Amino acid sequence: MAHFPKPPEGSWTEHFPSLGTSPVSFEDSISPEYYETERKAVFERTWLNVGRVEQIPKRGSYFTKEIHAVGASVIVVRDAGDRIRAFHNVCRHRGNKLVWNDLPHEETRGTARQFTCKYHGWRYGLDGACTFVQQESEFFDLDRSEFGLVPVRCEVWQGFVFINFDDTAAPLNEYLGQFAQGLEGYPFDQMTQVFKYRADIGSNWKLYLDAFAEFYHAPVLHAKQYVSDESTKLSSYGYESLHYGIDGPHSMQSAWGGMSPPKDLRMVKPIERVLRSGNFGPWDRPDIEGLDPLPAGLNPSGHPAWGLDSYVFFPNFMMVVWAPGWYLTYHYWPTSYNTHIFEGTCYFVPPKTASDRLRQELATVTFKEFGLQDCNTLEATQTMLESRAVTHFPLNDQEILIRHLHKTAGEYVSAYKEQN
């Protein structure tokens, strides 16, 4: 893991010479041919976060996840022995999708003692074993033990459920590396008040990751999200993060802004003053274990004005931990070379009062507005990149993690091509 304090002179990028400083191409985000290889090289071979254990709180709880880049639907279930498992959502008889409600392409969740196929009634236990075959005697030498659901590798880190379609991949803890180790002990399990939003985005999945890999854009793109004085200040002085780090395929950055409440209340909107909440979440930290002291990996620069740490666990899982005591996650699920599904989820300690709930909702809708501004720009970016009127683009020192993301994806694609 590379954690470097920025020197008085020089740049972050100089600490990672393999990334280079030349203009970059985004051909990897506009080529259908590249995407076809990328989805096999990346999404069929890496650990993918599909949810949290709170989504399956008791034995028999399950949810499904559609992984378009792999062409798969997955059932994640807590079995009778309290083990979390994952299976391909396919009946072993004629290939019908096993678990779905009214619309077979939509994800679903619920609780069951067993799974029953809607087509011919075959049944499967929570451990995936085939338990019943309709008119079994009419089949030829059928051994039900050989026709259980097809398992998908499933492991859990700090309550986050991951799957991997590659049975030879390294274990999850090894893959997540030092950034994950530095987060262990954070009270994720106590932040169970959840707000979610989802959008279909007309851009390549990596371009949305690029948007959150730097805050260079914030004073310009999000200017109207701030009061006029704050917007003027940010535009005049710009914005630069406190710290950048890279660990294998993963990356992180720290940003300032952790003063809650702000020193100057004139710099925030009236509703934020009333509710004591806003862009960085509720101002009053929850009184729970795990926040003081913070896990060793958070705020690596030790800056007193620290506001957040943003992690990218390659390929498509981003986590943002906020100084006031909450966190959010972003997922970017490719559906084609120039479209993807974006999911944003905010996690808080359950509110004790109506005011607590309003503070959390204000933080959530604020981030929804930021996200809408980002994705609106990305669709315009995708269109112009596909024109190929310009093919190479300069990146500044704050955009170092963009270089890293595209280089990492390219390395996975190259390795796949060499092996195939």
N, C-alpha and C positions, 0 to 999 in steps of 0.2 A: 504494500500500500504506500502511496506517495502522498505525504502530508508535508507541505513546504510552506513556511512563512514567506510572504512575498518580500524580496530584498528591496532596499531603497531605490535601486535602479534595476532595470531589466523587466522581465515579464513572467507570468505564470507559464506561458507556453514554452519558455526556454527550459523549464524543468522537465519537459516531456518532448525531447527532440525528435522522437519517432513520429510525432504528429505533424511536424513540419509547420511552415508558416505561409506557404503558397496559397493562392486562390484555390477553392475546391469546386469539384463538380457535384451536382446533385442528380446525375444520371441514374443513380441507384434508386431515386424516388419517382422516376417518370417512365421507367422501362418495364413493360409487361413481361418481357423475357427474364429480366433480372429478378422480378418479384417471384416468378415461378420457381426459380432456384432458391431464392432467399427463404421462402416459406418452408421449404424442405430442409435447408441448411440451418435455419435458426429456430423456427417454431416447432419442428419435429424433434429438436435435439437439446432444447434448453428447458430449465424449470420455469413454469408459468404459474403465477399466482391466480387462483380462481375464486378466492373468498377467504372467510374467517370461520373459526370454529363456532362462533356464536350463531351462525346461520343454520347449524345443525346441532341444537343444544341437547337433544336427548336421543336415546336409542330409537332408530327408525326414521329420524329426521334426514331429509335429503334435499338436494337441489341439483339442477342440471346446468350445464354450461356449454354453449355453442362455440366451438373453436374453428372459425371459418378458414383460417389460414392452413389448417391441417385437414379440413373437411371432416371434422369429427364432432360428435355430441357426447358429452361425458356426464355420468351420474356420480355425484359425490354423496356418500351416505355414512352415517354413524351406525355401525352394526350392533348386534345384540351383545357383543363383548366390549362395547364402547370404543371400538377401533374405527378410525376414519379410513374409508376405502374409496377408490374410484374405479369405475368401469365404463367401457364403451357402451353407449346407450342403444344397443342393438340386440334384438331377439335372435337367438341362435337357430330358430326354425326357418323363417323365410326372410329375415333381415329387416323386419319392421322396426321403426323407432319404438323403443319399449316404454319410455316414460314421457308423456306429454299430455296436455289438456286439450282445449278446443283447437288450437293452432299448432301444428307439429313443428313449425320453425321457431316458435317462441320458447324461451326458457321458463322453467317452472320450479316450484318447491313445495314441500309438504311433509307428511309423516305417513309411513306405511309399515306393515308387518312383512310384506313381501311385494314384489313387483309382478304384475300380470300383464301380458301382452294383449292389446286390444284386438288383435287379428284372430288368433287361434287359441288364446287362453293359456299359453305356456306360462309357468310361474317360476320365480327366482327368489331365493332367500336374500337377506341383507348382506350375506357373505358372498353373493354371486352364484351360489350353487343352484342348478336347475332342480326344482322340487316337484314339479308336476308337468306332465305332458298329456294333453287331451287325446283320448283314444290311443294310448301308448302302444297297445298290442298290435296296432296296424302298421307300426314302423318295423323296419328290418334290422334286427340285432342292435337296437338302440340302447346305448349305455348313457343314462342321464348324467353320470359323473363326468363325461367327456364333453358335455354341452352346457357348461356354466357360462356366465357372462365373462367377456374378455377383460381382464384387469388392466388398469393403467397405473403406472407408478404414482404413489401419493405419499407425500411427507409433509410434516408440519413444523414450522419455525415460529416461535413466539405467538402461536395462535393463528398464523397465516397458513392457509392450505395451498400447497403447490402440487402440480402434476407434471409428469415428464413422459413423453411418448417414446423416449430412448431408454431401453432397459440397460444399456451399458454406460449411461452417464454417471458422473461422480455423484455422491450423496449430496443432498440439498445443503446441509451446513457447510460442506467443503466448497460448493459452488458459490454460495452467497458471500463467503469471504469475510474480510476484516471489518467492512462497514456494518454488516449484520451483527458481528460479534460486539462491536462498539455500541449497538442499540439494545442489546439484551439487558433486560431488567426494567426497560421503560414500561409504564403501566398500561400497555395496550388493552389488557383484559378488563380494565376498569372503565374504559371509554367505549361504552356500549350504546350510547345514544347516537343513532346513525341517520344521516341525511344523504340521499343519493340523487344524482342526475346523470342522464345519458343522452348522447347525441350521435347522429349519423353525420360524419364529416367527409366532405369532398376533397380529401387530400391523402397523400401517403402517410402512413403511421409515424414515420420518422420525423416528418416535418412538424408534427404537433409536439413531439418530444423536444425538437430543436427550440420551439417557442418557449418552453419552460426551462431550457438549459442555460438561459442567460436572462438577466434583468436589464440589459442594455436598452430594451424596447420600452420598459415601464414608463419613463417620463413622457414618452411620445404617444404610444398607443393607448395608454390608460390615463391620459391627462385629465379627462373629464370625470374620472372616478374620484378625484381629489378636489378639495376646496381650492379656490383660485390661488391663494397664497402658497399652499403646499405644492400645487402644480408648478407655479413659477419657480419655487425653490428647486424642485427636482430638475426642471428644464435647464436652469442656470448652472447647476453643479453636476448634473448627470447622476448616474447610479453605478456603483461598482460593488460587487460582492466582497465579502471578507476573506473567503477561502475557497479553494478548489482542490479536489482530490480525485485520484483514479486508482482503482484496485482491479486489475484484470479487465473484464468486460464492463465493470460497474463504475459509477462515478457519483460525485456529490459536490454540492456547493453550500456555503454558509452565507447568509445575508443579514444585514443589520435591520433594526426597526423594532427592537424588543421592549421599548419603554411603554409600559401600560400602568396607569394612563399616560398619554403623551404629556410632555412638559408644558406644551402650549396648546390649550384646548381650542384655540382659534383655528388650529391647523386641521381640525376634523369637522365633520358635518354635525348639525344640531342633533339629529337622531342618534348619532354615535355618542354624543355627550350625555344624552338622556339615558340610553340603555347601557352605557359603558361597554361598548362592543364595536367591532368594525372590521377593517381589513385584516388585522392580525388576530381576530377572534375576541372572545370575551376578555375584558381587561383583568378581571379578578381570577387568579389561578385557583383551581380546585384544591382542596385540602386532602390530598391522597398521597400514599407512599409511592416512591419511584420518581418524583419530580425534584426532590431536594435530598441529596445531591442528584444531579442528572447522571445517566450512564456516561461512561468515559468517552464514548465516541461523539457525543453531541457537543457543538460549539468548539471544534478543534482549535480555533484560533484563540479561544479564551477571551473574546472581545466583550466588554461590558454592555455594548449596544446590540448584542446578538438577538436576532429575531426569529430565525428559522434555519433549519438544515433540510436540504432537498436532495434526496437520493434517487438514483436510477439503478434498479436491479435489472440488468439486461435480460430479455430484450425490452419488455413493454410494461414494467411495473415501476411506478414512481411513488415515493412516499415523502411527505413534507411534514416535519415535526416542528411545532410552533412553540416559542418561548412561553406564552401564557398558559400552556398545558392542554393542548389538543393536537390532533393530527388529521391529515387527509391523505387519500390515495388517488392516483390517476392510473387508468389502464387504457391502452391503445391497442385495439384488436383489429388487425387488417382484414378487410373483406375483398380487396382487389389492390392492384398497384396504385390506384389513386383514390381509394376510399377506405375508411375505417370507422369503427365504433369507438367513441370516447366515453369512458365512464369516470365520473368523479364522485368520491364518497368522503364525507366529513364525519369524524368521530369525536364525541365529547363525553365527559362524565355525565351520567344522567342528571337532568335538572331537578332541583329540589323545590323550585318555585316557578310561578308563571314568568317572572322576570328573567330567570335563568333560561327558560325556554326561548323567550324572545331574543335574548342575547345570542343564543346559538343560531336561531333562524336568521338573524341579521348577518352574522358571519357567513352563513351558508349562501344566502342570496347575493351577498357581495361577491363571493367567489364565482357564483354562476355568471354574474355580469362580466367579470374579468375573463372567464372562459369563453363567453360568447364573443367578446372582442377579439380574442386570440384566434378562435376557429374561423371567424369571418375573414380575417386577414389571410389565413392559410389557404382557403379555397382560391383566393386571388393569386397567391403564390404558386399553387399547383398549376393553375392555368397558364401562367407566364413561363414557368419552368418547362412545361410541355411544348411551348412554342419554340424552344431552343434558339431563340433570338440571341440569348446570352448563355454561355455554357460553363463559365467559371466565375466564381464569386469570392471576393476578399472577405476574410473573417478577422475580427479584432481579438485582442487578448481575452476579453470577457466571453468570447464564443469558443473557448478552448474545448468545452465538452461537446460541442457540435462536431468538431473535428474527430473527437474520440468516438462518438456514437457511430458515425458513418464508416470510420476506419474499422471499428469492431465488427459491424455487420459485414463489411467487405472481407474481413479475415475469415469469418464463418463461411461465407459463400466460396471463397477460394479453397478453403480446406475441403469443403464438400465436393467441389469439382475435381480436386486431386484424388479423392477417394472413390469417385464414381466415373 
